[in-house]
């Protein structure tokens, strides 16, 4: 790809929803549709202020309201235009935590031990009973990224995605070519904003991390 072709590509910005009511309680949330905590609202507003000079042409969020609440506070605080097109997609939903949904993470850690707990939280192909593995999240989120979101980026649109810890980890795995083994070392922090320059296949050329 020559420089002129690269200049036509839009940027990708990834933001995790901010602290939810269940995050604050240490519960596995998954598909449970909870709201942001007061601290989560404040942090989303801080992100909006921090990135107010960014230009977005297209936004994608999950179907879960904690992403919309995060987005609404970002847009309001950053004084972004009200008419930016937003697409809601189930492919960007959080991992389904199955039988662990609603359970306290740290109580489970005490019961199963550090090694098993790491597999549950960060493992690639560890499937929770009646739930999903990270691999399964990848298999729904990455094809959507390639087939839908990349079309916007290839058209020169700057795309903002507000999603979840595991759906974003899945996208990072693809974008940064991270191995199955090493994805366990990747975590998407609440206050992190990831800004990517991508090639035409959706892989990373440059990455900026903004900590808020």
C-alpha positions in Angstrom: 0.0 0.0 0.0 1.5 3.4 -1.0 1.2 6.5 1.2 -1.7 8.0 -0.8 -3.7 4.8 -0.3 -2.9 4.8 3.5 -4.0 8.5 3.8 -7.5 7.5 2.6 -8.0 5.0 5.5 -9.8 6.2 8.6 -8.6 5.6 12.1 -10.1 3.1 14.6 -10.7 4.2 18.2 -11.5 1.5 20.8 -13.1 2.4 24.2 -14.4 0.0 26.9 -17.6 0.9 28.6 -16.8 2.4 32.0 -17.4 0.9 35.4 -20.9 -0.6 35.7 -22.9 -1.3 38.8 -21.9 -4.9 38.7 -18.2 -4.1 38.0 -18.2 -2.1 41.2 -19.6 -5.1 43.1 -17.0 -7.5 41.5 -19.7 -9.5 39.7 -19.4 -11.2 36.3 -21.9 -9.3 34.2 -21.8 -10.8 30.7 -25.2 -10.3 29.0 -26.9 -8.9 32.1 -28.0 -5.4 31.1 -26.8 -3.2 34.0 -26.2 0.6 34.1 -23.0 2.5 34.8 -22.0 3.3 38.3 -21.7 6.9 39.3 -17.9 6.6 39.0 -18.4 5.0 35.6 -20.4 8.1 34.5 -17.7 10.5 35.7 -14.9 8.5 34.0 -16.9 8.5 30.7 -17.2 12.3 31.0 -13.5 12.5 31.6 -12.8 10.5 28.4 -15.1 12.8 26.4 -13.2 15.9 27.6 -9.8 14.2 26.9 -10.7 13.2 23.3 -12.8 16.2 22.4 -10.6 17.1 19.5 -11.0 13.7 17.8 -13.2 13.5 14.7 -15.6 10.5 14.4 -17.6 9.7 11.3 -19.1 6.4 12.5 -19.8 4.8 15.9 -20.5 1.2 16.8 -21.7 0.0 20.2 -23.1 -3.3 21.6 -26.8 -3.9 22.5 -26.0 -3.5 26.2 -26.9 -0.2 27.8 -23.6 0.3 29.6 -22.0 1.0 26.2 -24.7 3.5 25.2 -24.5 5.2 28.6 -20.7 5.4 28.2 -21.1 6.8 24.6 -23.7 9.3 25.6 -21.5 10.8 28.4 -18.5 10.8 26.1 -20.4 12.7 23.4 -22.0 15.1 25.8 -18.8 15.9 27.7 -16.7 16.2 24.5 -19.3 18.4 22.8 -19.4 16.1 19.8 -22.0 16.5 17.0 -25.3 14.9 17.8 -25.8 13.4 14.4 -22.9 11.0 14.2 -24.3 7.7 12.9 -24.4 5.0 15.6 -24.9 1.3 14.8 -25.9 -1.1 17.6 -24.6 -4.6 17.1 -25.0 -7.8 19.1 -21.7 -9.1 17.7 -19.9 -6.6 20.0 -21.7 -7.8 23.1 -19.7 -8.9 26.1 -18.8 -12.6 26.7 -21.6 -14.7 28.0 -20.5 -15.8 31.4 -23.1 -18.5 31.6 -23.3 -20.2 35.0 -20.9 -17.6 36.4 -23.1 -14.7 35.6 -23.8 -12.7 38.8 -21.2 -14.5 40.8 -18.5 -12.6 42.6 -15.1 -13.0 40.8 -13.0 -12.8 43.9 -15.1 -15.5 45.8 -14.7 -17.8 42.7 -10.9 -17.1 42.8 -10.8 -18.2 46.4 -12.6 -21.5 45.5 -10.7 -22.5 42.3 -7.3 -21.0 42.8 -5.1 -18.6 40.8 -4.3 -20.9 37.8 -7.9 -21.9 37.2 -9.1 -18.4 37.8 -6.7 -17.0 35.1 -8.1 -19.5 32.6 -11.6 -18.5 33.4 -10.9 -14.7 33.0 -8.2 -14.6 30.4 -7.9 -18.0 28.7 -8.5 -18.3 24.9 -10.5 -21.5 24.6 -11.9 -21.9 28.1 -15.6 -22.3 27.8 -17.7 -21.5 30.9 -20.6 -23.9 31.5 -23.5 -22.6 29.5 -21.4 -19.6 28.4 -18.8 -18.6 25.9 -15.0 -18.8 25.6 -13.0 -15.8 24.4 -12.5 -17.8 21.1 -16.3 -17.9 20.7 -16.5 -14.1 21.2 -13.7 -13.7 18.6 -15.7 -15.8 16.2 -18.6 -13.4 16.3 -16.9 -10.1 16.7 -14.0 -10.3 14.3 -16.0 -11.3 11.2 -18.3 -8.3 11.9 -15.2 -6.1 12.2 -13.8 -7.4 8.9 -17.0 -7.4 6.9 -18.7 -4.3 8.2 -16.5 -2.0 10.2 -13.5 -2.2 7.9 -15.6 -1.0 5.0 -16.1 2.3 6.8 -12.4 2.6 7.6 -11.5 1.7 4.0 -13.8 4.6 2.9 -11.7 7.0 5.1 -14.2 7.2 8.0 -12.8 7.5 11.5 -14.6 4.8 13.5 -15.3 4.7 17.3 -16.2 1.4 18.9 -17.5 1.4 22.5 -17.7 -2.2 23.6 -16.7 -4.6 26.4 -13.5 -6.0 27.9 -13.7 -9.3 26.0 -15.2 -8.2 22.7 -12.4 -5.5 22.6 -9.8 -8.1 23.5 -11.0 -10.2 20.6 -10.6 -7.3 18.2 -7.1 -6.5 19.6 -6.1 -10.1 19.1 -6.9 -9.8 15.4 -5.7 -6.3 14.9 -2.3 -6.9 16.6 -1.8 -10.5 15.5 -1.6 -11.8 19.1 -1.2 -15.5 19.6 -3.7 -17.7 21.4 -1.2 -18.1 24.2 -0.4 -14.4 24.7 -3.9 -13.1 24.6 -4.2 -14.0 28.3 -1.8 -11.1 29.0 -4.0 -8.6 27.3 -6.5 -6.5 29.3 -8.5 -3.5 28.2 -8.6 -1.0 31.1 -11.6 1.2 31.9 -9.7 4.5 31.3 -7.8 3.4 28.2 -8.5 4.8 24.7 -6.8 2.9 21.9 -6.2 4.7 18.6 -5.1 2.6 15.6 -3.9 3.2 12.1 -4.7 0.1 10.1 -3.7 -1.5 6.9 -6.4 -2.6 4.4 -6.7 -6.0 6.1 -7.4 -4.4 9.5 -4.0 -5.0 11.0 -2.1 -2.5 13.1 0.3 -0.1 11.5 0.5 2.3 14.4 -1.1 2.4 17.9 -1.5 5.1 20.4 -2.7 4.5 24.0 -4.4 7.3 25.8 -4.8 6.9 29.6 -7.6 8.8 31.2 
